[in-house]
Amino acid sequence: MSEEKITVEPQQFKEVFNRLEAEVQKIIVGHEDVIRKVLIAFFAGGHVLLEGVPGLGKTLLVKSLSRALGVTFKRIQFTPDLMPSDIVGTQVLTEESGRREFQFKKGPIFAHVVLADEINRATPKTQSAVLEAMEEHQVTVFGTSYTLESPFMVLATQNPIELEGTYPLPEAQLDRFFFKLLVTPPSPGELREILKRTTGTESAAIAKVLPDDSGQLVSAMKHLLRQVLIAPPIEDYVVRLVHATQPVGSNGGNPAAPVKQYLRFGSSPRGAQSAILGAKGNALAEGRVHVSYADVEKVVYPALRHRIILNFQAEAENVNSDQILSEVIKQLPRN
């Protein structure tokens, strides 16, 4: 007899979402926007790339999130000598009752939340081992496929200032990240709070928000997110926004000056998918069941910044993706 599926109401989604935010903020000072975007990506079924200099709490944020969710967590420290088998697992020769046979030993990728720490330090061959897991939710070892347990989320970190000994992520792998979030240094007030929490004798503990059998609840919340309404004009705005990032208009349109001057390639269709699903998640987190233009504006930068490819002129003039997106948004009418 099959288990009865549970349903989640919008108000329940908001309550659970806000409790998760509050628990993570017991440990993480500041970064409220980053925490919200990571949770939106989790319930949208996406993966997140966190970029920031060392010491800003990226790893602690991921650990805190997994504790609040009550799901299994594994950390993979990416290094130049890391092999694909160190991530996905390998076949091990075992002997039992006088018989020798190969058994599959699972790698750390078999967890609900996987932290890929400093992912750009591994070689492209090792980076590609994560691709199948991120896209297909499965890994293949010696021709045999193994399904990853749901929910499954990869949170990768990378250091933007240290280039020696790193391998930039290829565009194909960057495109598979739902959001790219920038982790910035704390303000003086936030730094004082960090010192208060970390240099004293008291320490906060994170309580698990989701129940032990959270699989059905997470699935129901993911299903509800996709049911959020988006009006045709807002959906059309996202389509036009993503199309406006193309240096050469596919329908003969004239791209904006910064796009034509600084971009080699515009966003893929995944950028539009991430923007719409992210906007739906933001609407639910605020207790609404319909998407507004403000929801789109809150997620468009993390959804697109890693999907537009800069040219050499942009790099020479120190122009970044956010500056170009800002100009595109300014020049694009809503209607």
C-alpha positions as a Markdown table, in Angstrom:
| # | Residue | x | y | z |
|---|---|---|---|---|
| 1 | Met | 0.0 | 0.0 | 0.0 |
| 2 | Ser | 1.5 | 3.3 | -1.1 |
| 3 | Glu | 2.1 | 6.2 | 1.3 |
| 4 | Glu | -0.4 | 9.1 | 1.1 |
| 5 | Lys | 1.3 | 12.2 | -0.4 |
| 6 | Ile | 1.3 | 15.3 | 1.8 |
| 7 | Thr | 0.4 | 18.8 | 0.6 |
| 8 | Val | 1.8 | 22.1 | 1.8 |
| 9 | Glu | -0.1 | 25.4 | 2.0 |
| 10 | Pro | 1.6 | 28.6 | 1.1 |
| 11 | Gln | 1.5 | 29.9 | 4.7 |
| 12 | Gln | 3.1 | 26.6 | 5.9 |
| 13 | Phe | 5.9 | 27.0 | 3.3 |
| 14 | Lys | 6.6 | 30.6 | 4.5 |
| 15 | Glu | 6.7 | 29.4 | 8.2 |
| 16 | Val | 9.1 | 26.6 | 7.5 |
| 17 | Phe | 11.2 | 28.8 | 5.2 |
| 18 | Asn | 11.4 | 31.5 | 7.8 |
| 19 | Arg | 12.3 | 29.1 | 10.6 |
| 20 | Leu | 15.1 | 27.7 | 8.5 |
| 21 | Glu | 16.4 | 31.2 | 7.9 |
| 22 | Ala | 16.2 | 32.0 | 11.6 |
| 23 | Glu | 18.1 | 28.8 | 12.6 |
| 24 | Val | 21.0 | 29.5 | 10.2 |
| 25 | Gln | 21.2 | 33.1 | 11.4 |
| 26 | Lys | 21.9 | 31.8 | 14.9 |
| 27 | Ile | 25.4 | 30.9 | 13.6 |
| 28 | Ile | 25.9 | 33.1 | 10.5 |
| 29 | Val | 26.1 | 36.8 | 11.1 |
| 30 | Gly | 24.8 | 38.9 | 8.2 |
| 31 | His | 24.5 | 37.4 | 4.8 |
| 32 | Glu | 20.7 | 37.3 | 5.1 |
| 33 | Asp | 20.3 | 37.6 | 1.3 |
| 34 | Val | 22.8 | 34.8 | 0.7 |
| 35 | Ile | 21.0 | 32.5 | 3.1 |
| 36 | Arg | 17.6 | 33.2 | 1.5 |
| 37 | Lys | 18.9 | 32.6 | -2.0 |
| 38 | Val | 20.5 | 29.3 | -1.0 |
| 39 | Leu | 17.2 | 28.1 | 0.5 |
| 40 | Ile | 15.3 | 29.2 | -2.6 |
| 41 | Ala | 17.7 | 27.2 | -4.7 |
| 42 | Phe | 17.3 | 24.2 | -2.4 |
| 43 | Phe | 13.5 | 24.2 | -2.8 |
| 44 | Ala | 13.8 | 24.9 | -6.5 |
| 45 | Gly | 16.0 | 21.8 | -6.9 |
| 46 | Gly | 19.1 | 23.7 | -7.9 |
| 47 | His | 22.8 | 24.0 | -7.0 |
| 48 | Val | 24.7 | 27.0 | -5.8 |
| 49 | Leu | 28.1 | 28.5 | -6.4 |
| 50 | Leu | 29.4 | 30.6 | -3.6 |
| 51 | Glu | 32.2 | 33.0 | -4.4 |
| 52 | Gly | 34.2 | 35.0 | -1.8 |
| 53 | Val | 37.6 | 35.4 | -0.2 |
| 54 | Pro | 38.6 | 33.0 | 2.6 |
| 55 | Gly | 37.3 | 33.4 | 6.1 |
| 56 | Leu | 33.8 | 34.8 | 5.3 |
| 57 | Gly | 31.9 | 31.8 | 6.6 |
| 58 | Lys | 31.0 | 30.0 | 3.4 |
| 59 | Thr | 31.7 | 26.6 | 4.7 |
| 60 | Leu | 30.0 | 27.3 | 8.0 |
| 61 | Leu | 26.9 | 28.5 | 6.2 |
| 62 | Val | 26.6 | 25.2 | 4.3 |
| 63 | Lys | 27.1 | 23.2 | 7.5 |
| 64 | Ser | 24.6 | 25.2 | 9.3 |
| 65 | Leu | 22.0 | 24.8 | 6.5 |
| 66 | Ser | 22.4 | 21.1 | 6.5 |
| 67 | Arg | 21.9 | 20.9 | 10.3 |
| 68 | Ala | 18.8 | 23.1 | 10.1 |
| 69 | Leu | 17.4 | 20.9 | 7.3 |
| 70 | Gly | 18.3 | 17.7 | 9.2 |
| 71 | Val | 19.8 | 16.1 | 6.1 |
| 72 | Thr | 23.0 | 14.2 | 5.5 |
| 73 | Phe | 26.0 | 16.4 | 4.8 |
| 74 | Lys | 29.4 | 15.6 | 3.2 |
| 75 | Arg | 32.4 | 17.9 | 2.5 |
| 76 | Ile | 34.8 | 17.4 | -0.4 |
| 77 | Gln | 38.0 | 19.4 | -0.3 |
| 78 | Phe | 39.0 | 19.8 | -3.9 |
| 79 | Thr | 42.7 | 19.7 | -4.6 |
| 80 | Pro | 44.8 | 19.2 | -7.8 |
| 81 | Asp | 45.5 | 15.6 | -6.9 |
| 82 | Leu | 41.8 | 14.7 | -6.3 |
| 83 | Met | 40.5 | 11.9 | -8.5 |
| 84 | Pro | 37.0 | 11.3 | -9.8 |
| 85 | Ser | 36.8 | 8.1 | -7.8 |
| 86 | Asp | 37.5 | 10.1 | -4.7 |
| 87 | Ile | 34.1 | 11.8 | -5.3 |
| 88 | Val | 31.8 | 9.2 | -6.8 |
| 89 | Gly | 33.2 | 6.1 | -5.3 |
| 90 | Thr | 34.8 | 3.0 | -6.7 |
| 91 | Gln | 34.6 | -0.8 | -6.9 |
| 92 | Val | 36.4 | -2.6 | -4.1 |
| 93 | Leu | 37.5 | -6.2 | -4.1 |
| 94 | Thr | 36.0 | -8.0 | -1.1 |
| 95 | Glu | 36.1 | -11.6 | 0.1 |
| 96 | Glu | 33.1 | -13.3 | 1.8 |
| 97 | Ser | 32.5 | -17.0 | 2.5 |
| 98 | Gly | 35.5 | -17.9 | 0.3 |
| 99 | Arg | 34.2 | -15.9 | -2.6 |
| 100 | Arg | 35.8 | -12.8 | -4.1 |
| 101 | Glu | 33.7 | -10.1 | -5.7 |
| 102 | Phe | 33.6 | -6.4 | -6.4 |
| 103 | Gln | 31.4 | -4.2 | -4.3 |
| 104 | Phe | 30.7 | -0.6 | -4.9 |
| 105 | Lys | 32.0 | 1.7 | -2.1 |
| 106 | Lys | 30.0 | 5.0 | -2.2 |
| 107 | Gly | 31.9 | 8.3 | -2.4 |
| 108 | Pro | 31.1 | 11.5 | -0.5 |
| 109 | Ile | 28.8 | 12.6 | -3.4 |
| 110 | Phe | 26.2 | 10.3 | -1.9 |
| 111 | Ala | 24.7 | 12.8 | 0.6 |
| 112 | His | 21.7 | 15.2 | 0.6 |
| 113 | Val | 23.9 | 18.3 | 0.8 |
| 114 | Val | 27.4 | 18.2 | -0.6 |
| 115 | Leu | 30.0 | 21.0 | -0.1 |
| 116 | Ala | 32.5 | 21.1 | -2.9 |
| 117 | Asp | 35.1 | 23.3 | -1.2 |
| 118 | Glu | 37.3 | 25.3 | -3.5 |
| 119 | Ile | 36.0 | 23.5 | -6.6 |
| 120 | Asn | 38.2 | 25.4 | -9.0 |
| 121 | Arg | 41.4 | 23.8 | -7.4 |
| 122 | Ala | 40.6 | 20.4 | -9.0 |
| 123 | Thr | 41.5 | 19.4 | -12.5 |
| 124 | Pro | 38.8 | 19.6 | -15.3 |
| 125 | Lys | 38.6 | 15.7 | -15.3 |
| 126 | Thr | 37.7 | 15.7 | -11.6 |
| 127 | Gln | 35.3 | 18.7 | -12.0 |
| 128 | Ser | 33.5 | 16.8 | -14.7 |
| 129 | Ala | 32.8 | 14.0 | -12.3 |
| 130 | Val | 30.4 | 16.3 | -10.5 |
| 131 | Leu | 28.6 | 17.2 | -13.7 |
| 132 | Glu | 26.5 | 14.0 | -14.1 |
| 133 | Ala | 25.6 | 14.1 | -10.4 |
| 134 | Met | 24.4 | 17.7 | -10.6 |
| 135 | Glu | 22.4 | 17.3 | -13.8 |
| 136 | Glu | 21.2 | 13.7 | -13.7 |
| 137 | His | 21.2 | 13.0 | -9.9 |
| 138 | Gln | 23.1 | 9.8 | -10.6 |
| 139 | Val | 26.7 | 8.7 | -11.0 |
| 140 | Thr | 28.1 | 6.0 | -13.3 |
| 141 | Val | 31.0 | 3.8 | -12.2 |
| 142 | Phe | 32.4 | 1.1 | -14.6 |
| 143 | Gly | 29.2 | 1.2 | -16.7 |
| 144 | Thr | 26.8 | 0.9 | -13.7 |
| 145 | Ser | 24.6 | 3.9 | -12.7 |
| 146 | Tyr | 23.8 | 4.6 | -9.1 |
| 147 | Thr | 21.0 | 7.0 | -8.2 |
| 148 | Leu | 21.5 | 9.7 | -5.6 |
| 149 | Glu | 19.0 | 10.1 | -2.9 |
| 150 | Ser | 16.6 | 13.0 | -3.0 |
| 151 | Pro | 16.9 | 15.9 | -2.0 |
| 152 | Phe | 20.3 | 16.4 | -3.5 |
| 153 | Met | 22.2 | 19.7 | -3.6 |
| 154 | Val | 25.7 | 20.7 | -4.4 |
| 155 | Leu | 27.1 | 23.9 | -2.9 |
| 156 | Ala | 30.5 | 24.8 | -4.3 |
| 157 | Thr | 32.8 | 27.5 | -3.1 |
| 158 | Gln | 35.6 | 29.2 | -5.0 |
| 159 | Asn | 38.1 | 31.9 | -4.2 |
| 160 | Pro | 38.0 | 34.8 | -6.7 |
| 161 | Ile | 41.5 | 36.3 | -5.9 |
| 162 | Glu | 43.8 | 33.3 | -5.9 |
| 163 | Leu | 44.5 | 32.2 | -9.5 |
| 164 | Glu | 47.7 | 30.2 | -9.1 |
| 165 | Gly | 47.0 | 26.4 | -9.1 |
| 166 | Thr | 43.4 | 26.8 | -10.0 |
| 167 | Tyr | 41.4 | 25.6 | -13.0 |
| 168 | Pro | 38.5 | 27.9 | -14.0 |
| 169 | Leu | 35.2 | 26.1 | -14.2 |
| 170 | Pro | 34.1 | 25.5 | -17.8 |
| 171 | Glu | 31.0 | 27.2 | -19.1 |
| 172 | Ala | 29.1 | 23.9 | -19.3 |
| 173 | Gln | 29.6 | 23.3 | -15.5 |
| 174 | Leu | 28.9 | 27.0 | -14.5 |
| 175 | Asp | 25.6 | 26.8 | -16.4 |
| 176 | Arg | 24.5 | 23.9 | -14.2 |
| 177 | Phe | 24.5 | 26.1 | -11.1 |
| 178 | Phe | 21.1 | 27.6 | -10.3 |
| 179 | Phe | 22.6 | 30.7 | -8.6 |
| 180 | Lys | 26.0 | 32.2 | -8.3 |
| 181 | Leu | 26.1 | 34.1 | -5.0 |
| 182 | Leu | 28.8 | 36.6 | -4.0 |
| 183 | Val | 29.8 | 36.5 | -0.3 |
| 184 | Thr | 31.0 | 39.9 | 0.8 |
| 185 | Pro | 33.1 | 41.0 | 3.9 |
| 186 | Pro | 31.1 | 41.9 | 7.0 |
| 187 | Ser | 30.3 | 45.5 | 8.0 |
| 188 | Pro | 31.9 | 46.9 | 11.2 |
| 189 | Gly | 28.7 | 46.1 | 13.2 |
| 190 | Glu | 28.5 | 42.6 | 11.8 |
| 191 | Leu | 32.2 | 42.0 | 12.6 |
| 192 | Arg | 31.6 | 43.1 | 16.2 |
| 193 | Glu | 28.8 | 40.6 | 16.4 |
| 194 | Ile | 31.0 | 37.8 | 14.9 |
| 195 | Leu | 33.7 | 38.5 | 17.5 |
| 196 | Lys | 31.1 | 38.5 | 20.3 |
| 197 | Arg | 29.8 | 35.1 | 19.2 |
| 198 | Thr | 33.2 | 33.5 | 18.4 |
| 199 | Thr | 35.6 | 34.8 | 21.1 |
| 200 | Gly | 33.4 | 34.3 | 24.2 |
| 201 | Thr | 32.4 | 31.3 | 26.2 |
| 202 | Glu | 28.9 | 30.8 | 24.8 |
| 203 | Ser | 28.0 | 29.2 | 21.5 |
| 204 | Ala | 24.7 | 28.9 | 19.7 |
| 205 | Ala | 23.3 | 25.5 | 18.7 |
| 206 | Ile | 21.1 | 24.9 | 15.6 |
| 207 | Ala | 17.9 | 23.1 | 16.0 |
| 208 | Lys | 16.6 | 20.8 | 13.3 |
| 209 | Val | 13.6 | 22.4 | 11.6 |
| 210 | Leu | 12.4 | 19.6 | 9.3 |
| 211 | Pro | 11.1 | 16.3 | 10.7 |
| 212 | Asp | 13.1 | 13.0 | 10.5 |
| 213 | Asp | 11.1 | 11.8 | 7.5 |
| 214 | Ser | 11.5 | 15.1 | 5.7 |
| 215 | Gly | 11.6 | 13.7 | 2.2 |
| 216 | Gln | 7.9 | 14.0 | 1.6 |
| 217 | Leu | 7.7 | 17.5 | 3.1 |
| 218 | Val | 10.6 | 18.7 | 0.9 |
| 219 | Ser | 9.0 | 17.2 | -2.2 |
| 220 | Ala | 5.7 | 18.9 | -1.3 |
| 221 | Met | 7.4 | 22.2 | -0.9 |
| 222 | Lys | 9.2 | 21.8 | -4.2 |
| 223 | His | 5.9 | 21.0 | -5.9 |
| 224 | Leu | 4.2 | 24.0 | -4.4 |
| 225 | Leu | 7.0 | 26.3 | -5.6 |
| 226 | Arg | 6.4 | 25.3 | -9.2 |
| 227 | Gln | 2.7 | 26.0 | -8.8 |
| 228 | Val | 3.2 | 29.7 | -8.0 |
| 229 | Leu | 1.5 | 31.8 | -10.6 |
| 230 | Ile | 3.5 | 34.1 | -13.0 |
| 231 | Ala | 1.6 | 36.5 | -15.2 |
| 232 | Pro | 2.4 | 36.4 | -19.0 |
| 233 | Pro | 3.8 | 40.0 | -19.0 |
| 234 | Ile | 6.3 | 39.1 | -16.2 |
| 235 | Glu | 7.3 | 35.9 | -18.0 |
| 236 | Asp | 7.7 | 37.8 | -21.2 |
| 237 | Tyr | 9.9 | 40.3 | -19.3 |
| 238 | Val | 12.2 | 37.5 | -18.3 |
| 239 | Val | 12.4 | 36.2 | -21.8 |
| 240 | Arg | 13.3 | 39.6 | -23.2 |
| 241 | Leu | 15.8 | 40.1 | -20.4 |
| 242 | Val | 17.7 | 36.9 | -21.2 |
| 243 | His | 17.5 | 37.6 | -24.9 |
| 244 | Ala | 18.9 | 41.0 | -24.3 |
| 245 | Thr | 22.1 | 39.5 | -23.0 |
| 246 | Gln | 22.9 | 38.0 | -26.5 |
| 247 | Pro | 25.6 | 40.0 | -28.3 |
| 248 | Val | 24.0 | 39.1 | -31.6 |
| 249 | Gly | 20.2 | 39.1 | -31.6 |
| 250 | Ser | 18.9 | 35.8 | -32.8 |
| 251 | Asn | 15.8 | 37.5 | -34.2 |
| 252 | Gly | 17.7 | 40.4 | -35.7 |
| 253 | Gly | 17.3 | 42.6 | -32.6 |
| 254 | Asn | 19.9 | 45.3 | -31.8 |
| 255 | Pro | 21.7 | 44.4 | -28.5 |
| 256 | Ala | 22.5 | 47.1 | -25.9 |
| 257 | Ala | 25.9 | 48.8 | -26.3 |
| 258 | Pro | 27.6 | 47.2 | -23.2 |
| 259 | Val | 26.3 | 43.8 | -24.3 |
| 260 | Lys | 27.7 | 44.2 | -27.8 |
| 261 | Gln | 31.0 | 45.7 | -26.5 |
| 262 | Tyr | 31.8 | 43.4 | -23.6 |
| 263 | Leu | 30.1 | 40.0 | -24.0 |
| 264 | Arg | 31.2 | 37.0 | -26.1 |
| 265 | Phe | 28.0 | 34.9 | -25.3 |
| 266 | Gly | 24.8 | 35.6 | -23.5 |
| 267 | Ser | 22.8 | 33.5 | -21.1 |
| 268 | Ser | 21.5 | 30.1 | -21.9 |
| 269 | Pro | 17.8 | 29.1 | -21.5 |
| 270 | Arg | 18.8 | 27.8 | -18.0 |
| 271 | Gly | 19.2 | 31.4 | -17.0 |
| 272 | Ala | 15.5 | 32.1 | -17.7 |
| 273 | Gln | 14.5 | 28.9 | -15.9 |
| 274 | Ser | 16.5 | 29.9 | -12.8 |
| 275 | Ala | 15.2 | 33.5 | -12.8 |
| 276 | Ile | 11.5 | 32.3 | -13.0 |
| 277 | Leu | 11.9 | 29.5 | -10.4 |
| 278 | Gly | 13.9 | 31.8 | -8.2 |
| 279 | Ala | 11.3 | 34.5 | -8.4 |
| 280 | Lys | 8.6 | 31.9 | -7.5 |
| 281 | Gly | 10.6 | 30.8 | -4.5 |
| 282 | Asn | 11.1 | 34.4 | -3.4 |
| 283 | Ala | 7.4 | 35.1 | -3.7 |
| 284 | Leu | 6.5 | 32.1 | -1.5 |
| 285 | Ala | 9.1 | 33.1 | 1.1 |
| 286 | Glu | 7.3 | 36.4 | 1.4 |
| 287 | Gly | 3.9 | 34.7 | 1.7 |
| 288 | Arg | 2.6 | 35.3 | -1.9 |
| 289 | Val | 1.4 | 32.9 | -4.5 |
| 290 | His | 2.1 | 35.1 | -7.5 |
| 291 | Val | 5.4 | 36.5 | -8.9 |
| 292 | Ser | 6.0 | 40.2 | -9.1 |
| 293 | Tyr | 8.6 | 42.2 | -11.0 |
| 294 | Ala | 10.3 | 42.8 | -7.7 |
| 295 | Asp | 10.8 | 39.1 | -7.2 |
| 296 | Val | 12.4 | 38.8 | -10.6 |
| 297 | Glu | 14.8 | 41.7 | -9.9 |
| 298 | Lys | 15.9 | 40.1 | -6.6 |
| 299 | Val | 17.0 | 36.9 | -8.3 |
| 300 | Val | 18.1 | 38.0 | -11.8 |
| 301 | Tyr | 21.7 | 38.8 | -10.9 |
| 302 | Pro | 22.5 | 35.4 | -9.2 |
| 303 | Ala | 20.6 | 33.6 | -12.0 |
| 304 | Leu | 22.5 | 35.3 | -14.8 |
| 305 | Arg | 25.9 | 36.6 | -13.6 |
| 306 | His | 27.7 | 33.3 | -14.2 |
| 307 | Arg | 25.9 | 32.6 | -17.5 |
| 308 | Ile | 27.1 | 35.6 | -19.5 |
| 309 | Ile | 30.6 | 35.2 | -20.9 |
| 310 | Leu | 32.8 | 38.3 | -20.9 |
| 311 | Asn | 35.3 | 39.1 | -23.7 |
| 312 | Phe | 38.9 | 40.2 | -23.4 |
| 313 | Gln | 37.9 | 43.9 | -23.5 |
| 314 | Ala | 35.7 | 43.5 | -20.5 |
| 315 | Glu | 38.5 | 41.8 | -18.5 |
| 316 | Ala | 41.0 | 44.5 | -19.6 |
| 317 | Glu | 38.7 | 47.3 | -18.5 |
| 318 | Asn | 37.7 | 45.5 | -15.3 |
| 319 | Val | 34.0 | 45.4 | -16.3 |
| 320 | Asn | 32.1 | 42.6 | -14.4 |
| 321 | Ser | 28.9 | 40.8 | -15.2 |
| 322 | Asp | 26.8 | 42.6 | -12.6 |
| 323 | Gln | 27.6 | 46.0 | -14.2 |
| 324 | Ile | 26.5 | 44.8 | -17.6 |
| 325 | Leu | 23.3 | 43.2 | -16.2 |
| 326 | Ser | 22.5 | 46.5 | -14.5 |
| 327 | Glu | 22.8 | 48.4 | -17.8 |
| 328 | Val | 20.6 | 45.8 | -19.6 |
| 329 | Ile | 17.9 | 46.1 | -16.9 |
| 330 | Lys | 18.0 | 49.9 | -17.0 |
| 331 | Gln | 17.5 | 49.9 | -20.8 |
| 332 | Leu | 14.8 | 47.2 | -20.9 |
| 333 | Pro | 11.2 | 48.4 | -20.5 |
| 334 | Arg | 8.9 | 46.2 | -18.4 |
| 335 | Asn | 6.1 | 46.3 | -20.9 |
